[in-house]
Amino acid sequence: MSDPASPNDPLKAAWLSQPVELTQMTAIDLARSSAGFERKVRRRNLMEYVAGGFAAAAFAAMGVFSHQNWTTRAGDVAIILGLAVMLWQLHRRGSPARTPAGGTTESLLG
């Protein structure tokens, strides 16, 4: 088998010789696609927030209502704190940026 970095690689040449389909998107298509992606991300985040809340409530209930020793309760607290950090990071890093209302094509693409 030839080296993939070699300029004489037949697989690389075949891949590079394929025709390229160019897709033209209007500003309306771009805004619609962006809004759909933002909805998906928000829905995913909401499901994660709800699941994290249920998990935190379950570990809090186990820590309060079950007869555990202090190390197990400390573990419950650590899990709840870890969930809080994870959900905060999801909100901070995983939330979509707001699309500017009434933005021009240049502002959406730039």
MOPAC internal coordinates of N, CA, C and O (Angstrom, degrees):
PM7 1SCF
backbone

  N    0.0000 0     0.00 0     0.00 0    0    0    0
  C    1.4483 1     0.00 0     0.00 0    1    0    0
  C    1.5221 1   108.15 1     0.00 0    2    1    0
  O    1.2310 1   120.25 1   -41.34 1    3    2    1
  N    1.3177 1   117.14 1   138.66 1    3    2    1
  C    1.4585 1   120.23 1  -177.39 1    5    3    2
  C    1.5200 1   111.05 1   -82.27 1    6    5    3
  O    1.2310 1   121.60 1   -18.34 1    7    6    5
  N    1.3034 1   114.55 1   161.66 1    7    6    5
  C    1.4591 1   121.55 1  -179.40 1    9    7    6
  C    1.5248 1   109.59 1   -69.19 1   10    9    7
  O    1.2310 1   119.17 1   -54.05 1   11   10    9
  N    1.3576 1   119.18 1   125.95 1   11   10    9
  C    1.4661 1   120.74 1  -178.39 1   13   11   10
  C    1.5195 1   113.26 1   -63.53 1   14   13   11
  O    1.2310 1   119.98 1   158.27 1   15   14   13
  N    1.3272 1   117.63 1   -21.73 1   15   14   13
  C    1.4613 1   119.76 1   179.21 1   17   15   14
  C    1.5197 1   111.59 1   -83.47 1   18   17   15
  O    1.2310 1   120.23 1   170.30 1   19   18   17
  N    1.3220 1   117.16 1    -9.70 1   19   18   17
  C    1.4575 1   121.75 1  -178.00 1   21   19   18
  C    1.5259 1   110.53 1   -69.74 1   22   21   19
  O    1.2310 1   119.92 1   -41.42 1   23   22   21
  N    1.3389 1   117.76 1   138.58 1   23   22   21
  C    1.4684 1   119.29 1   178.28 1   25   23   22
  C    1.5302 1   112.88 1   -68.90 1   26   25   23
  O    1.2310 1   119.88 1   165.31 1   27   26   25
  N    1.3311 1   117.83 1   -14.69 1   27   26   25
  C    1.4598 1   121.86 1  -179.60 1   29   27   26
  C    1.5307 1   112.57 1   -96.00 1   30   29   27
  O    1.2310 1   119.65 1  -166.22 1   31   30   29
  N    1.2973 1   118.27 1    13.78 1   31   30   29
  C    1.4617 1   122.34 1  -178.74 1   33   31   30
  C    1.5276 1   109.35 1   -70.82 1   34   33   31
  O    1.2310 1   119.24 1   -59.80 1   35   34   33
  N    1.3522 1   119.05 1   120.20 1   35   34   33
  C    1.4721 1   120.08 1  -177.53 1   37   35   34
  C    1.5266 1   113.32 1   -67.56 1   38   37   35
  O    1.2310 1   119.65 1   147.07 1   39   38   37
  N    1.3497 1   118.28 1   -32.93 1   39   38   37
  C    1.4675 1   119.33 1   178.16 1   41   39   38
  C    1.5198 1   111.24 1   -66.82 1   42   41   39
  O    1.2310 1   120.81 1   138.97 1   43   42   41
  N    1.3236 1   116.06 1   -41.03 1   43   42   41
  C    1.4559 1   119.52 1   178.62 1   45   43   42
  C    1.5264 1   110.66 1   -66.07 1   46   45   43
  O    1.2310 1   120.49 1   139.56 1   47   46   45
  N    1.3109 1   116.67 1   -40.44 1   47   46   45
  C    1.4608 1   120.52 1   178.97 1   49   47   46
  C    1.5204 1   110.74 1   -64.41 1   50   49   47
  O    1.2310 1   120.20 1   138.73 1   51   50   49
  N    1.3472 1   117.23 1   -41.27 1   51   50   49
  C    1.4654 1   120.50 1   178.55 1   53   51   50
  C    1.5225 1   110.86 1   -64.66 1   54   53   51
  O    1.2310 1   120.69 1   140.10 1   55   54   53
  N    1.3260 1   116.29 1   -39.90 1   55   54   53
  C    1.4621 1   119.51 1   179.65 1   57   55   54
  C    1.5262 1   110.84 1   -66.32 1   58   57   55
  O    1.2310 1   120.61 1   137.96 1   59   58   57
  N    1.3227 1   116.44 1   -42.04 1   59   58   57
  C    1.4630 1   120.10 1  -178.38 1   61   59   58
  C    1.5232 1   112.43 1   -71.91 1   62   61   59
  O    1.2310 1   119.88 1   157.78 1   63   62   61
  N    1.3380 1   117.84 1   -22.22 1   63   62   61
  C    1.4612 1   120.18 1  -177.62 1   65   63   62
  C    1.5288 1   112.71 1   -86.81 1   66   65   63
  O    1.2310 1   119.45 1   177.69 1   67   66   65
  N    1.3140 1   118.65 1    -2.31 1   67   66   65
  C    1.4590 1   121.03 1   179.63 1   69   67   66
  C    1.5188 1   110.06 1   -67.22 1   70   69   67
  O    1.2310 1   120.56 1   -32.83 1   71   70   69
  N    1.3301 1   116.53 1   147.17 1   71   70   69
  C    1.4671 1   118.42 1   175.89 1   73   71   70
  C    1.5333 1   110.68 1   -69.29 1   74   73   71
  O    1.2310 1   120.94 1   -34.60 1   75   74   73
  N    1.3039 1   115.81 1   145.40 1   75   74   73
  C    1.4608 1   121.70 1  -179.09 1   77   75   74
  C    1.5226 1   108.38 1  -103.67 1   78   77   75
  O    1.2310 1   121.27 1   -53.08 1   79   78   77
  N    1.3308 1   115.17 1   126.92 1   79   78   77
  C    1.4582 1   119.39 1   176.88 1   81   79   78
  C    1.5202 1   108.92 1   -90.59 1   82   81   79
  O    1.2310 1   120.93 1   -57.80 1   83   82   81
  N    1.3081 1   115.83 1   122.20 1   83   82   81
  C    1.4565 1   120.09 1   178.05 1   85   83   82
  C    1.5203 1   108.40 1   -96.12 1   86   85   83
  O    1.2310 1   120.86 1   -49.38 1   87   86   85
  N    1.3078 1   115.96 1   130.62 1   87   86   85
  C    1.4558 1   121.19 1  -179.94 1   89   87   86
  C    1.5187 1   108.45 1  -107.43 1   90   89   87
  O    1.2310 1   121.09 1   -53.56 1   91   90   89
  N    1.3033 1   115.52 1   126.44 1   91   90   89
  C    1.4524 1   120.49 1   177.23 1   93   91   90
  C    1.5332 1   108.48 1   -96.17 1   94   93   91
  O    1.2310 1   120.52 1   -55.11 1   95   94   93
  N    1.3146 1   116.61 1   124.89 1   95   94   93
  C    1.4562 1   120.84 1   177.46 1   97   95   94
  C    1.5178 1   108.83 1  -115.84 1   98   97   95
  O    1.2310 1   121.28 1   -45.59 1   99   98   97
  N    1.3082 1   115.16 1   134.41 1   99   98   97
  C    1.4503 1   118.88 1   174.33 1  101   99   98
  C    1.5307 1   108.16 1   -83.42 1  102  101   99
  O    1.2310 1   120.47 1   -11.66 1  103  102  101
  N    1.3046 1   116.71 1   168.34 1  103  102  101
  C    1.4605 1   120.74 1   178.42 1  105  103  102
  C    1.5285 1   110.21 1   -62.14 1  106  105  103
  O    1.2310 1   120.31 1   145.48 1  107  106  105
  N    1.3244 1   117.01 1   -34.52 1  107  106  105
  C    1.4652 1   120.66 1   179.04 1  109  107  106
  C    1.5269 1   109.93 1   -67.30 1  110  109  107
  O    1.2310 1   120.29 1   136.46 1  111  110  109
  N    1.3435 1   117.06 1   -43.54 1  111  110  109
  C    1.4668 1   120.51 1   177.26 1  113  111  110
  C    1.5253 1   110.86 1   -61.86 1  114  113  111
  O    1.2310 1   120.90 1   138.02 1  115  114  113
  N    1.3212 1   115.88 1   -41.98 1  115  114  113
  C    1.4593 1   120.40 1   179.65 1  117  115  114
  C    1.5233 1   111.07 1   -64.13 1  118  117  115
  O    1.2310 1   120.19 1   135.96 1  119  118  117
  N    1.3266 1   117.24 1   -44.04 1  119  118  117
  C    1.4632 1   120.92 1   179.18 1  121  119  118
  C    1.5291 1   110.80 1   -65.27 1  122  121  119
  O    1.2310 1   120.07 1   140.69 1  123  122  121
  N    1.3377 1   117.47 1   -39.31 1  123  122  121
  C    1.4693 1   121.41 1   179.41 1  125  123  122
  C    1.5312 1   110.13 1   -65.97 1  126  125  123
  O    1.2310 1   120.59 1   136.35 1  127  126  125
  N    1.3181 1   116.47 1   -43.65 1  127  126  125
  C    1.4589 1   120.41 1   178.65 1  129  127  126
  C    1.5258 1   111.02 1   -64.24 1  130  129  127
  O    1.2310 1   120.65 1   138.55 1  131  130  129
  N    1.3133 1   116.36 1   -41.45 1  131  130  129
  C    1.4618 1   121.02 1   178.65 1  133  131  130
  C    1.5246 1   111.05 1   -63.98 1  134  133  131
  O    1.2310 1   120.16 1   137.10 1  135  134  133
  N    1.3199 1   117.30 1   -42.90 1  135  134  133
  C    1.4641 1   120.84 1   179.37 1  137  135  134
  C    1.5233 1   110.97 1   -64.32 1  138  137  135
  O    1.2310 1   119.97 1   140.93 1  139  138  137
  N    1.3310 1   117.66 1   -39.07 1  139  138  137
  C    1.4603 1   120.78 1   177.75 1  141  139  138
  C    1.5259 1   111.69 1   -64.74 1  142  141  139
  O    1.2310 1   120.53 1   138.79 1  143  142  141
  N    1.3308 1   116.60 1   -41.21 1  143  142  141
  C    1.4561 1   120.36 1   178.16 1  145  143  142
  C    1.5238 1   110.63 1   -65.32 1  146  145  143
  O    1.2310 1   120.19 1   138.26 1  147  146  145
  N    1.3344 1   117.25 1   -41.74 1  147  146  145
  C    1.4645 1   120.61 1   178.42 1  149  147  146
  C    1.5240 1   111.05 1   -61.76 1  150  149  147
  O    1.2310 1   120.17 1   140.31 1  151  150  149
  N    1.3380 1   117.28 1   -39.69 1  151  150  149
  C    1.4735 1   120.55 1   177.77 1  153  151  150
  C    1.5191 1   110.78 1   -62.04 1  154  153  151
  O    1.2310 1   120.29 1   136.48 1  155  154  153
  N    1.3406 1   117.06 1   -43.52 1  155  154  153
  C    1.4586 1   120.39 1   179.14 1  157  155  154
  C    1.5191 1   111.56 1   -61.61 1  158  157  155
  O    1.2310 1   120.62 1   136.72 1  159  158  157
  N    1.3204 1   116.42 1   -43.28 1  159  158  157
  C    1.4647 1   120.29 1  -178.89 1  161  159  158
  C    1.5217 1   110.11 1   -66.87 1  162  161  159
  O    1.2310 1   120.04 1   137.26 1  163  162  161
  N    1.3303 1   117.52 1   -42.74 1  163  162  161
  C    1.4644 1   120.18 1   178.96 1  165  163  162
  C    1.5319 1   111.42 1   -63.43 1  166  165  163
  O    1.2310 1   120.38 1   139.96 1  167  166  165
  N    1.3336 1   116.88 1   -40.04 1  167  166  165
  C    1.4681 1   120.97 1   178.50 1  169  167  166
  C    1.5324 1   110.32 1   -64.67 1  170  169  167
  O    1.2310 1   120.59 1   136.95 1  171  170  169
  N    1.3185 1   116.48 1   -43.05 1  171  170  169
  C    1.4689 1   119.99 1   177.58 1  173  171  170
  C    1.5195 1   110.59 1   -62.10 1  174  173  171
  O    1.2310 1   120.47 1   134.93 1  175  174  173
  N    1.3365 1   116.71 1   -45.07 1  175  174  173
  C    1.4588 1   120.17 1   179.85 1  177  175  174
  C    1.5191 1   111.04 1   -62.65 1  178  177  175
  O    1.2310 1   119.73 1   138.70 1  179  178  177
  N    1.3236 1   118.12 1   -41.30 1  179  178  177
  C    1.4608 1   121.04 1   179.29 1  181  179  178
  C    1.5245 1   110.46 1   -61.02 1  182  181  179
  O    1.2310 1   120.41 1   137.36 1  183  182  181
  N    1.3294 1   116.82 1   -42.64 1  183  182  181
  C    1.4623 1   119.23 1   178.37 1  185  183  182
  C    1.5289 1   110.83 1   -63.39 1  186  185  183
  O    1.2310 1   120.03 1   141.37 1  187  186  185
  N    1.3247 1   117.54 1   -38.63 1  187  186  185
  C    1.4633 1   120.97 1   178.05 1  189  187  186
  C    1.5274 1   111.25 1   -66.72 1  190  189  187
  O    1.2310 1   120.08 1   139.54 1  191  190  189
  N    1.3386 1   117.44 1   -40.46 1  191  190  189
  C    1.4642 1   120.78 1   178.28 1  193  191  190
  C    1.5297 1   110.68 1   -62.70 1  194  193  191
  O    1.2310 1   120.51 1   135.63 1  195  194  193
  N    1.3294 1   116.63 1   -44.37 1  195  194  193
  C    1.4674 1   120.69 1  -179.58 1  197  195  194
  C    1.5298 1   110.16 1   -64.93 1  198  197  195
  O    1.2310 1   120.35 1   134.72 1  199  198  197
  N    1.3353 1   116.94 1   -45.28 1  199  198  197
  C    1.4681 1   120.18 1   179.50 1  201  199  198
  C    1.5257 1   110.73 1   -63.64 1  202  201  199
  O    1.2310 1   120.20 1   139.50 1  203  202  201
  N    1.3313 1   117.22 1   -40.50 1  203  202  201
  C    1.4628 1   120.37 1   177.72 1  205  203  202
  C    1.5164 1   111.57 1   -64.84 1  206  205  203
  O    1.2310 1   120.33 1   142.03 1  207  206  205
  N    1.3273 1   116.97 1   -37.97 1  207  206  205
  C    1.4580 1   120.45 1   177.55 1  209  207  206
  C    1.5240 1   112.04 1   -65.31 1  210  209  207
  O    1.2310 1   120.72 1   137.14 1  211  210  209
  N    1.3446 1   116.24 1   -42.86 1  211  210  209
  C    1.4642 1   119.69 1   176.70 1  213  211  210
  C    1.5272 1   111.15 1   -62.52 1  214  213  211
  O    1.2310 1   120.54 1   136.63 1  215  214  213
  N    1.3238 1   116.57 1   -43.37 1  215  214  213
  C    1.4670 1   119.90 1  -179.52 1  217  215  214
  C    1.5239 1   110.57 1   -64.33 1  218  217  215
  O    1.2310 1   120.44 1   136.64 1  219  218  217
  N    1.3370 1   116.77 1   -43.36 1  219  218  217
  C    1.4646 1   119.74 1   179.30 1  221  219  218
  C    1.5252 1   110.40 1   -63.30 1  222  221  219
  O    1.2310 1   120.42 1   138.30 1  223  222  221
  N    1.3320 1   116.81 1   -41.70 1  223  222  221
  C    1.4670 1   120.13 1   178.36 1  225  223  222
  C    1.5288 1   111.12 1   -63.64 1  226  225  223
  O    1.2310 1   120.40 1   140.47 1  227  226  225
  N    1.3227 1   116.84 1   -39.53 1  227  226  225
  C    1.4623 1   120.11 1   179.65 1  229  227  226
  C    1.5279 1   111.04 1   -65.04 1  230  229  227
  O    1.2310 1   120.21 1   135.83 1  231  230  229
  N    1.3379 1   117.20 1   -44.17 1  231  230  229
  C    1.4676 1   119.09 1   179.87 1  233  231  230
  C    1.5278 1   111.27 1   -70.12 1  234  233  231
  O    1.2310 1   120.27 1   147.61 1  235  234  233
  N    1.3395 1   117.08 1   -32.39 1  235  234  233
  C    1.4633 1   119.53 1   175.81 1  237  235  234
  C    1.5321 1   110.19 1   -66.60 1  238  237  235
  O    1.2310 1   120.44 1   137.62 1  239  238  237
  N    1.3167 1   116.76 1   -42.38 1  239  238  237
  C    1.4615 1   120.38 1   179.01 1  241  239  238
  C    1.5237 1   110.84 1   -64.65 1  242  241  239
  O    1.2310 1   120.36 1   139.32 1  243  242  241
  N    1.3302 1   116.92 1   -40.68 1  243  242  241
  C    1.4727 1   119.28 1   177.84 1  245  243  242
  C    1.5267 1   110.29 1   -63.68 1  246  245  243
  O    1.2310 1   120.38 1   141.14 1  247  246  245
  N    1.3276 1   116.89 1   -38.86 1  247  246  245
  C    1.4589 1   119.37 1  -179.42 1  249  247  246
  C    1.5094 1   113.16 1   -69.77 1  250  249  247
  O    1.2310 1   120.31 1   147.68 1  251  250  249
  N    1.3303 1   117.01 1   -32.32 1  251  250  249
  C    1.4630 1   120.73 1  -176.52 1  253  251  250
  C    1.5293 1   111.68 1   -87.55 1  254  253  251
  O    1.2310 1   120.14 1   134.23 1  255  254  253
  N    1.3264 1   117.33 1   -45.77 1  255  254  253
  C    1.4589 1   120.30 1  -169.17 1  257  255  254
  C    1.5242 1   115.68 1   -94.53 1  258  257  255
  O    1.2310 1   119.78 1   159.72 1  259  258  257
  N    1.3043 1   118.03 1   -20.28 1  259  258  257
  C    1.4607 1   117.54 1  -179.35 1  261  259  258
  C    1.5260 1   109.41 1   -91.84 1  262  261  259
  O    1.2310 1   121.30 1   -21.87 1  263  262  261
  N    1.2837 1   115.11 1   158.13 1  263  262  261
  C    1.4692 1   120.94 1  -178.13 1  265  263  262
  C    1.5254 1   108.05 1   -93.10 1  266  265  263
  O    1.2310 1   121.82 1   -92.29 1  267  266  265
  N    1.3215 1   114.12 1    87.71 1  267  266  265
  C    1.4498 1   120.21 1  -177.26 1  269  267  266
  C    1.5229 1   109.81 1  -115.24 1  270  269  267
  O    1.2310 1   121.18 1   -16.71 1  271  270  269
  N    1.3267 1   115.34 1   163.29 1  271  270  269
  C    1.4565 1   118.75 1   173.44 1  273  271  270
  C    1.5349 1   109.26 1   -81.19 1  274  273  271
  O    1.2310 1   120.42 1    -6.54 1  275  274  273
  N    1.3119 1   116.81 1   173.46 1  275  274  273
  C    1.4660 1   120.36 1  -173.90 1  277  275  274
  C    1.5228 1   112.69 1   -68.07 1  278  277  275
  O    1.2310 1   118.98 1   151.72 1  279  278  277
  N    1.3175 1   119.54 1   -28.28 1  279  278  277
  C    1.4635 1   120.13 1  -179.88 1  281  279  278
  C    1.5261 1   111.35 1   -70.26 1  282  281  279
  O    1.2310 1   120.48 1   142.76 1  283  282  281
  N    1.3168 1   116.68 1   -37.24 1  283  282  281
  C    1.4565 1   119.50 1   177.38 1  285  283  282
  C    1.5185 1   110.50 1   -68.74 1  286  285  283
  O    1.2310 1   120.23 1   141.26 1  287  286  285
  N    1.3165 1   117.17 1   -38.74 1  287  286  285
  C    1.4697 1   120.25 1   176.61 1  289  287  286
  C    1.5205 1   111.06 1   -65.89 1  290  289  287
  O    1.2310 1   120.45 1   142.88 1  291  290  289
  N    1.3345 1   116.75 1   -37.12 1  291  290  289
  C    1.4679 1   119.77 1   176.19 1  293  291  290
  C    1.5289 1   110.06 1   -64.04 1  294  293  291
  O    1.2310 1   120.38 1   143.25 1  295  294  293
  N    1.3228 1   116.89 1   -36.75 1  295  294  293
  C    1.4614 1   120.66 1   175.47 1  297  295  294
  C    1.5168 1   112.13 1   -63.71 1  298  297  295
  O    1.2310 1   120.81 1   139.37 1  299  298  297
  N    1.3332 1   116.05 1   -40.63 1  299  298  297
  C    1.4708 1   120.03 1   176.67 1  301  299  298
  C    1.5254 1   110.65 1   -60.85 1  302  301  299
  O    1.2310 1   120.67 1   136.74 1  303  302  301
  N    1.3217 1   116.33 1   -43.26 1  303  302  301
  C    1.4679 1   120.56 1   179.24 1  305  303  302
  C    1.5271 1   110.23 1   -64.45 1  306  305  303
  O    1.2310 1   120.49 1   138.31 1  307  306  305
  N    1.3427 1   116.66 1   -41.69 1  307  306  305
  C    1.4631 1   120.19 1   179.60 1  309  307  306
  C    1.5250 1   111.22 1   -63.03 1  310  309  307
  O    1.2310 1   120.29 1   140.84 1  311  310  309
  N    1.3157 1   117.06 1   -39.16 1  311  310  309
  C    1.4665 1   120.09 1   178.12 1  313  311  310
  C    1.5227 1   110.38 1   -65.90 1  314  313  311
  O    1.2310 1   120.10 1   138.10 1  315  314  313
  N    1.3246 1   117.42 1   -41.90 1  315  314  313
  C    1.4649 1   120.85 1   179.06 1  317  315  314
  C    1.5264 1   109.89 1   -63.30 1  318  317  315
  O    1.2310 1   119.93 1   137.18 1  319  318  317
  N    1.3289 1   117.73 1   -42.82 1  319  318  317
  C    1.4688 1   120.49 1   177.64 1  321  319  318
  C    1.5305 1   110.79 1   -64.31 1  322  321  319
  O    1.2310 1   120.30 1   139.81 1  323  322  321
  N    1.3191 1   117.03 1   -40.19 1  323  322  321
  C    1.4625 1   120.41 1   176.85 1  325  323  322
  C    1.5210 1   112.14 1   -62.57 1  326  325  323
  O    1.2310 1   120.56 1   139.30 1  327  326  325
  N    1.3251 1   116.53 1   -40.70 1  327  326  325
  C    1.4645 1   120.34 1   175.84 1  329  327  326
  C    1.5212 1   111.40 1   -62.56 1  330  329  327
  O    1.2310 1   120.73 1   139.27 1  331  330  329
  N    1.3310 1   116.21 1   -40.73 1  331  330  329
  C    1.4648 1   119.68 1   179.08 1  333  331  330
  C    1.5258 1   111.08 1   -63.02 1  334  333  331
  O    1.2310 1   120.45 1   136.89 1  335  334  333
  N    1.3199 1   116.75 1   -43.11 1  335  334  333
  C    1.4684 1   119.99 1   178.75 1  337  335  334
  C    1.5228 1   110.34 1   -65.25 1  338  337  335
  O    1.2310 1   120.30 1   137.36 1  339  338  337
  N    1.3201 1   117.04 1   -42.64 1  339  338  337
  C    1.4570 1   120.47 1   179.62 1  341  339  338
  C    1.5248 1   111.61 1   -61.92 1  342  341  339
  O    1.2310 1   120.21 1   135.82 1  343  342  341
  N    1.3231 1   117.21 1   -44.18 1  343  342  341
  C    1.4615 1   120.05 1   179.93 1  345  343  342
  C    1.5213 1   111.50 1   -68.55 1  346  345  343
  O    1.2310 1   119.92 1   144.18 1  347  346  345
  N    1.3321 1   117.75 1   -35.82 1  347  346  345
  C    1.4640 1   120.83 1   176.43 1  349  347  346
  C    1.5251 1   110.08 1   -64.32 1  350  349  347
  O    1.2310 1   120.16 1   136.60 1  351  350  349
  N    1.3333 1   117.29 1   -43.40 1  351  350  349
  C    1.4590 1   120.83 1   179.12 1  353  351  350
  C    1.5380 1   110.76 1   -66.34 1  354  353  351
  O    1.2310 1   120.07 1   143.34 1  355  354  353
  N    1.3203 1   117.48 1   -36.66 1  355  354  353
  C    1.4606 1   120.31 1   175.76 1  357  355  354
  C    1.5188 1   110.03 1   -61.46 1  358  357  355
  O    1.2310 1   120.64 1   135.83 1  359  358  357
  N    1.3290 1   116.39 1   -44.17 1  359  358  357
  C    1.4562 1   119.86 1   179.08 1  361  359  358
  C    1.5241 1   111.08 1   -65.66 1  362  361  359
  O    1.2310 1   120.92 1   137.79 1  363  362  361
  N    1.3165 1   115.85 1   -42.21 1  363  362  361
  C    1.4644 1   120.84 1  -176.31 1  365  363  362
  C    1.5293 1   112.58 1   -71.31 1  366  365  363
  O    1.2310 1   120.14 1   135.76 1  367  366  365
  N    1.3161 1   117.33 1   -44.24 1  367  366  365
  C    1.4565 1   121.41 1  -173.50 1  369  367  366
  C    1.5257 1   114.60 1  -104.27 1  370  369  367
  O    1.2310 1   120.33 1   159.04 1  371  370  369
  N    1.3295 1   116.97 1   -20.96 1  371  370  369
  C    1.4559 1   119.97 1  -173.27 1  373  371  370
  C    1.5075 1   115.32 1  -105.00 1  374  373  371
  O    1.2310 1   120.25 1  -177.86 1  375  374  373
  N    1.3279 1   117.13 1     2.14 1  375  374  373
  C    1.4606 1   119.47 1   179.21 1  377  375  374
  C    1.5248 1   109.02 1   -87.10 1  378  377  375
  O    1.2310 1   120.32 1   -39.05 1  379  378  377
  N    1.3265 1   117.00 1   140.95 1  379  378  377
  C    1.4549 1   119.05 1   179.90 1  381  379  378
  C    1.5166 1   110.99 1   -70.57 1  382  381  379
  O    1.2310 1   121.05 1   -32.94 1  383  382  381
  N    1.3292 1   115.60 1   147.06 1  383  382  381
  C    1.4624 1   120.49 1   174.68 1  385  383  382
  C    1.5229 1   108.02 1   -70.78 1  386  385  383
  O    1.2310 1   121.06 1   -33.55 1  387  386  385
  N    1.2794 1   115.57 1   146.45 1  387  386  385
  C    1.4602 1   120.08 1  -179.63 1  389  387  386
  C    1.5276 1   109.80 1   -71.82 1  390  389  387
  O    1.2310 1   120.83 1   -48.16 1  391  390  389
  N    1.3433 1   116.01 1   131.84 1  391  390  389
  C    1.4513 1   120.74 1   173.80 1  393  391  390
  C    1.5157 1   107.84 1   -77.42 1  394  393  391
  O    1.2310 1   120.14 1   -50.16 1  395  394  393
  N    1.3307 1   117.33 1   129.84 1  395  394  393
  C    1.4582 1   118.37 1  -178.80 1  397  395  394
  C    1.5228 1   111.12 1   -64.38 1  398  397  395
  O    1.2310 1   121.26 1   -48.01 1  399  398  397
  N    1.3115 1   115.20 1   131.99 1  399  398  397
  C    1.4644 1   120.51 1   179.12 1  401  399  398
  C    1.5206 1   108.98 1   -70.16 1  402  401  399
  O    1.2310 1   121.04 1   -47.48 1  403  402  401
  N    1.3113 1   115.61 1   132.52 1  403  402  401
  C    1.4566 1   119.73 1   179.02 1  405  403  402
  C    1.5183 1   113.57 1    69.91 1  406  405  403
  O    1.2310 1   120.37 1  -158.52 1  407  406  405
  N    1.3025 1   116.90 1    21.48 1  407  406  405
  C    1.4569 1   120.43 1  -179.43 1  409  407  406
  C    1.5066 1   112.20 1   -68.36 1  410  409  407
  O    1.2310 1   120.66 1   -30.67 1  411  410  409
  N    1.3180 1   116.34 1   149.33 1  411  410  409
  C    1.4516 1   121.18 1   177.48 1  413  411  410
  C    1.5246 1   108.45 1   -82.04 1  414  413  411
  O    1.2310 1   121.06 1   -11.41 1  415  414  413
  N    1.3141 1   115.58 1   168.59 1  415  414  413
  C    1.4621 1   119.66 1   178.40 1  417  415  414
  C    1.5092 1   110.85 1   -59.56 1  418  417  415
  O    1.2310 1   120.45 1   140.84 1  419  418  417
  N    1.3210 1   116.74 1   -39.16 1  419  418  417
  C    1.4644 1   120.29 1  -179.28 1  421  419  418
  C    1.5259 1   110.68 1   -65.93 1  422  421  419
  O    1.2310 1   119.77 1   141.88 1  423  422  421
  N    1.3339 1   118.05 1   -38.12 1  423  422  421
  C    1.4567 1   120.12 1  -179.64 1  425  423  422
  C    1.5347 1   111.00 1   -70.68 1  426  425  423
  O    1.2310 1   120.29 1   147.81 1  427  426  425
  N    1.3508 1   117.05 1   -32.19 1  427  426  425
  C    1.4532 1   120.05 1   178.18 1  429  427  426
  C    1.5241 1   111.70 1   -74.19 1  430  429  427
  O    1.2310 1   120.20 1   145.36 1  431  430  429
  N    1.3117 1   117.22 1   -34.64 1  431  430  429
  C    1.4580 1   121.15 1  -178.56 1  433  431  430
  C    1.5063 1   113.16 1   -88.30 1  434  433  431
  O    1.2310 1   120.29 1   154.71 1  435  434  433
  N    1.3102 1   117.05 1   -25.29 1  435  434  433
  C    1.4655 1   121.84 1  -173.34 1  437  435  434
  C    1.4587 1   112.66 1   -81.78 1  438  437  435
  O    1.2310 1   120.10 1   180.00 1  439  438  437

